[in-house]
């Protein structure tokens, strides 16, 4: 009972910060509030939900957001695992290297996105200049729909990989060295210790990393807004940016709230599915 009382302030704070906006968006999604109603809130009997279901741009942005989130989070997990394993080793100035590794994550996303927009810029960016010096034609990265989304993924990986690295490094430090030494005495190799010890014991930390990063990547807004503005031709537009455009540019707050709440439902379902699959894989591995 005492434990519940101690966490009660945190629950109340979470309810205020997260619960109220969700309830407010859900309520507003059943109302019209736009320039057509003089910004008055009028009940439209769920017309916003029928509109979003038939909105091709919404579903296109959903697919693009899923693509962005899945690719970036998958690559970040692989890179972060490699970096965490390296930083877990003993070497000189390890503390300094660990601190420097966190710098990209500590930088504001807007500042970081401006830097990457300059890197991919045509014709002044370094990538474009190097390509021209090597005799290649102009790449026009941010003007090419097939390359622009990859540029945003690269920027996101550079920014948020340290976050996953920090979580995995904390997990690695909880694994006793005795387990590795025992497996080594039994003739196990480094890869065997990684598969049989490191990965199973890191699974809770991997789950936390996946869920946190999926939520962050699925709600991406500032990175896309600064780097591409959703272009070219809407090829990098995310759900967060689409909701922002409806609210701030078109002043359609009811429909924007519907997009946000529908995105919340999709994200929650995706996170629950990821959690279920990871838990199921844990049960399968533990039964072998």
C-alpha positions in Angstrom: 0.0 0.0 0.0 2.9 2.4 0.9 4.4 1.8 -2.5 1.3 2.9 -4.3 1.1 6.0 -2.1 4.7 6.9 -3.0 4.1 6.7 -6.7 0.8 8.5 -6.5 2.3 12.0 -7.3 4.0 10.6 -10.4 0.7 9.0 -11.5 -1.1 12.3 -11.0 1.6 14.2 -12.9 1.5 11.7 -15.8 -2.3 12.0 -15.8 -2.2 15.7 -16.1 0.6 15.9 -18.7 -0.5 13.0 -20.9 -4.0 12.0 -19.9 -5.7 15.4 -20.3 -4.4 16.1 -23.8 -5.5 12.6 -25.0 -9.0 13.1 -23.6 -9.1 16.6 -25.1 -8.1 15.4 -28.5 -10.6 12.5 -28.4 -13.4 14.9 -27.5 -12.3 17.5 -30.2 -12.1 14.8 -32.8 -15.9 14.6 -32.8 -16.3 18.3 -33.3 -15.6 20.8 -36.1 -13.4 23.7 -35.2 -12.1 25.6 -38.2 -12.3 28.9 -40.1 -15.6 27.6 -41.6 -17.1 27.6 -38.1 -15.3 30.9 -37.1 -13.2 28.6 -34.8 -16.3 27.7 -32.7 -16.4 24.1 -31.5 -19.4 22.4 -33.1 -20.5 18.8 -32.8 -20.2 17.1 -36.3 -21.3 13.6 -35.2 -17.9 11.9 -36.1 -17.5 13.4 -39.6 -13.8 13.9 -38.9 -13.4 10.1 -38.5 -15.1 9.4 -41.7 -12.9 12.0 -43.4 -9.7 10.6 -42.0 -10.5 7.0 -43.1 -11.0 8.2 -46.7 -8.0 10.6 -46.6 -5.4 9.3 -49.0 -2.8 11.8 -47.8 -3.3 10.6 -44.3 -2.6 6.9 -45.2 0.3 7.9 -47.4 1.8 9.8 -44.5 1.1 6.8 -42.2 3.1 4.5 -44.6 5.9 7.0 -44.8 6.0 7.4 -41.0 6.1 3.6 -40.5 8.9 3.4 -43.1 10.9 6.1 -41.4 10.3 4.6 -37.9 11.0 1.0 -38.8 14.2 1.7 -40.8 15.7 4.2 -38.4 15.0 2.2 -35.2 16.2 -1.1 -36.8 19.5 0.5 -37.9 19.9 2.4 -34.6 19.6 -0.9 -32.6 22.3 -2.5 -34.7 24.7 0.4 -34.5 23.9 1.1 -30.8 24.6 -2.5 -29.9 28.0 -2.4 -31.6 28.9 0.9 -29.9 27.7 -0.3 -26.5 29.8 -3.4 -26.8 32.8 -1.3 -27.7 32.3 1.2 -24.8 31.8 -1.6 -22.4 35.4 -2.7 -22.9 38.3 -1.3 -20.8 40.5 1.2 -22.5 42.1 4.5 -21.8 39.9 7.6 -21.6 36.8 5.4 -21.7 34.9 8.0 -19.7 35.7 10.8 -22.1 34.8 8.7 -25.1 31.5 7.8 -23.5 30.7 11.4 -22.8 31.6 12.4 -26.4 29.3 9.6 -27.7 26.3 11.3 -26.1 26.9 14.7 -27.7 24.7 14.1 -30.8 21.8 13.1 -28.5 22.3 16.2 -26.3 22.1 18.6 -29.2 18.7 20.3 -29.9 17.0 18.5 -32.8 16.4 21.8 -34.7 20.1 22.7 -34.6 21.1 19.2 -35.6 18.6 19.2 -38.5 19.9 22.5 -39.8 23.4 21.1 -39.9 22.2 18.0 -41.8 20.2 20.1 -44.2 23.4 22.0 -45.0 25.3 18.7 -45.4 22.8 17.5 -48.0 22.3 20.9 -49.6 22.6 21.5 -53.3 24.9 23.0 -54.5 26.7 24.2 -51.3 26.7 21.0 -49.2 29.9 19.0 -48.8 28.4 15.8 -50.2 27.4 17.6 -53.4 30.8 19.3 -53.8 32.6 16.0 -53.3 30.4 14.3 -55.9 31.1 17.1 -58.4 34.9 16.9 -57.7 34.8 13.2 -58.4 33.1 13.8 -61.7 29.6 12.7 -60.8 26.5 14.6 -61.8 24.5 16.7 -59.3 22.8 14.4 -56.8 20.1 16.8 -55.5 19.5 14.7 -52.4 16.8 16.8 -50.8 15.1 17.3 -54.1 14.9 13.5 -54.9 11.9 11.7 -53.3 13.9 8.5 -53.2 16.9 10.1 -51.5 15.3 12.7 -49.3 13.7 10.2 -46.9 17.0 8.4 -46.6 18.6 11.7 -45.7 16.1 12.1 -42.8 16.8 8.6 -41.6 20.5 9.2 -41.6 20.1 12.4 -39.6 17.8 10.6 -37.1 20.2 7.7 -36.7 23.0 10.1 -36.0 20.9 12.0 -33.4 19.3 9.2 -31.5 21.7 6.2 -31.6 23.4 7.5 -28.5 20.1 7.2 -26.6 19.8 3.5 -27.4 23.6 3.1 -26.8 23.2 4.5 -23.3 20.4 2.1 -22.4 22.2 -0.9 -23.8 25.5 0.1 -22.1 23.6 0.3 -18.8 22.3 -3.2 -19.4 25.7 -4.6 -20.3 27.1 -3.4 -17.0 24.5 -5.4 -15.1 25.7 -8.7 -16.6 28.2 -10.5 -14.3 31.6 -11.3 -15.9 31.4 -14.7 -14.2 28.9 -15.9 -16.8 31.3 -15.1 -19.7 34.2 -16.7 -17.9 32.2 -19.9 -17.2 31.2 -20.1 -20.9 34.8 -19.5 -21.9 36.0 -22.4 -19.7 33.4 -24.6 -21.4 35.0 -23.8 -24.8 32.5 -21.1 -25.8 33.6 -18.4 -28.2 32.9 -14.7 -28.3 29.9 -15.1 -30.6 28.5 -17.9 -28.4 28.7 -15.6 -25.4 26.9 -12.8 -27.3 24.1 -15.1 -28.4 23.7 -17.2 -25.2 24.4 -14.5 -22.6 24.4 -11.0 -23.9 21.3 -11.0 -26.0 19.0 -12.9 -23.6 20.0 -10.7 -20.6 19.8 -7.5 -22.6 16.3 -8.3 -23.8 14.5 -6.1 -21.3 16.7 -3.2 -22.3 16.1 -3.9 -26.0 12.4 -3.9 -25.3 12.6 -0.5 -23.6 14.8 0.9 -26.4 12.4 -0.3 -29.1 9.3 1.0 -27.4 10.8 4.4 -26.6 12.3 4.9 -30.0 9.2 3.7 -31.9 7.2 6.3 -30.0 9.7 9.0 -30.7 10.3 8.1 -34.4 6.6 7.7 -35.1 5.9 11.2 -33.7 8.8 12.8 -35.7 8.1 16.4 -36.5 10.8 18.9 -36.0 13.5 16.9 -37.9 11.2 16.6 -41.0 10.0 20.2 -40.8 13.5 21.7 -40.7 15.2 19.3 -43.2 12.6 18.9 -45.9 9.3 20.5 -44.8 7.7 17.3 -45.9 8.9 17.5 -49.4 9.7 16.9 -52.1 6.1 16.4 -53.2 5.1 15.2 -49.7 7.5 12.2 -49.9 8.9 12.8 -46.4 5.8 14.2 -44.7 5.0 12.5 -41.4 1.8 12.2 -39.5 3.0 14.8 -37.0 3.7 17.3 -39.7 0.4 16.6 -41.4 -1.5 17.3 -38.1 0.6 20.4 -37.6 -0.3 21.7 -41.1 -4.0 21.1 -40.6 -3.9 23.0 -37.3 -1.5 25.8 -37.9 -1.8 26.4 -41.7 -5.4 25.4 -42.5 -6.8 26.2 -39.0 -8.8 23.0 -38.9 -8.3 22.0 -35.3 -11.0 19.4 -35.2 -9.5 17.4 -38.0 -6.0 17.9 -36.7 -7.1 16.4 -33.3 -8.6 13.4 -35.2 -5.3 12.8 -37.0 -3.4 13.0 -33.7 -5.7 10.6 -31.9 -5.9 8.2 -34.8 -2.1 8.3 -34.9 -2.1 7.6 -31.1 -4.2 4.5 -31.7 -2.0 3.2 -34.5 1.2 3.8 -32.4 -0.2 2.1 -29.3 -1.2 -0.9 -31.4 2.2 -1.0 -33.0 4.0 -0.8 -29.7 1.8 -3.5 -28.1 2.5 -5.7 -31.1 6.2 -5.2 -30.8 6.1 -5.9 -27.1 4.1 -9.1 -27.7 6.5 -10.3 -30.4 9.5 -9.7 -28.2 7.8 -11.4 -25.2 6.9 -14.4 -27.4 10.4 -14.7 -28.7 11.6 -14.7 -25.1 9.2 -17.6 -24.2 10.4 -19.5 -27.3 14.1 -19.1 -26.5 13.5 -19.9 -22.8 11.7 -23.2 -23.7 14.7 -24.4 -25.8 
